[in-house]
Structures are given as structure tokens and as C-alpha cells.
Amino acid sequence: MRDVIEGRVWTLGGDVDTDQIISGKYLTIIDPEELKKHVFEIALPEFAEAARPGDIVIAGENLGCGSSREHAPAALKAIGVTAIVADSFARIFFRNSINLGLPAIEVRGVRELFEQGDTARISMSGGTVTNVRTGKSVHFPPLPAHLLELLEVGGLVEKVRLELAHSETPATA
């Protein structure tokens, strides 16, 4: 994971639930390439076609409310979103995002700083989200070390794989 994440911004309002991120009718899809075709199908119909790797989603309060489906952050990651930033997150969505290796930054007042298409710069260690166009920033407490570690290795499954591989390595004399 990079310390500085920079990308084009897609903006959303508040209370965007997981069904708006990826509709429940797609929950049988496990192929990320297929899943990403349906991201924000209703909330931002142009997103799946126009999104590109490196984009950042910035939303209002309560992003990811609704069901606890892991498909929502998985679809965002599959399409190439490098970070999601919101005034606040639904708790399970926040943890699902981190567990999948997708940086989720909660910072009050962030949504009002951005317009669709702006460029955001996120400093993970500095705890800032900056609108490159306007120069305005908001500050957030940097994520705890254990969450940064999960992001660094690509998520919870990757962390466990690494730990298991390390523990299975025979000790040398």
C-alpha cells in the first residue's frame, strides 16, 4: 500500500447502502471481472463504464449501510478503486473494506470539499485528504498499525496466508 494515494474522485451523498453499490441480484457472482460490471448500477449508472484504476470514491455519512455483504467493497476493489473516503461508514462495511485490502478513510467534512472529477490526495501517515484543485484539506487520525498491516499485505486472507506459510516453514538448525 502506498503512503500517498492520489486519484480522480467519484462523489456520492449520504446513506449509500450496499445494495446501491452492488445490487443483491448479483450476489451469486463471484468472478470479480463480472462483478465490477455492475458497480453503482443505479446510483451512478456511468461508473462501471467510466471508472478507471486509481479512482477514489468520496461519500457523505453512513457509506455502506444496509446488509453486511462483502460483495460491495469487493466490487469496488475489482473495478480498481484505490480508496474510499467518507464522512462516516457503516461499521461492517468499513471492516469488510479493510479486510479485503481496500483503504477506508473516515473523516468528517470530506464530502463537502469535493466535486465529481476532482483529484484527491490522501496521505495515510500524515492523516490528510486534500482536494488537489482547491488545496483544501481535512485531517483524520491515521489508521491503527494493525489495520495498516492488513492493507499493506492486501487484506485479511493474504495476512493469514502469509502467517500460515511462515509457520509451516521448518526451522533450521
C-alpha positions, 0 to 999 in steps of 0.5 A: 500500500502506498503512503500517498494515494492520489486519484480522480474522485467519484462523489456520492451523498449520504446513506449509500447502502450496499445494495446501491453499490452492488445490487443483491441480484448479483450476489451469486457472482463471484468472478470479480471481472463480472462483478465490477460490471455492475458497480453503482448500477443505479446510483451512478449508472456511468461508473462501471463504464467510466471508472478507471484504476486509481479512482477514489470514491468520496461519500457523505455519512453512513457509506455502506449501510444496509446488509453486511455483504462483502460483495460491495467493497469487493466490487469496488476493489475489482473495478480498481478503486484505490480508496474510499473516503467518507464522512462516516461508514457503516461499521461492517462495511468499513471492516469488510473494506479493510479486510479485503485490502481496500483503504477506508478513510473516515473523516468528517467534512470530506464530502463537502470539499469535493466535486465529481472529477476532482483529484484527491490526495490522501496521505495515510501517515500524515492523516490528510485528504486534500482536494488537489484543485482547491488545496483544501484539506481535512485531517483524520487520525491515521489508521491503527498499525494493525489495520495498516498491516492488513492493507499493506499485505492486501487484506485479511486472507493474504495476512493469514496466508502469509502467517500460515506459510511462515509457520509451516516453514521448518526451522533450521538448525 
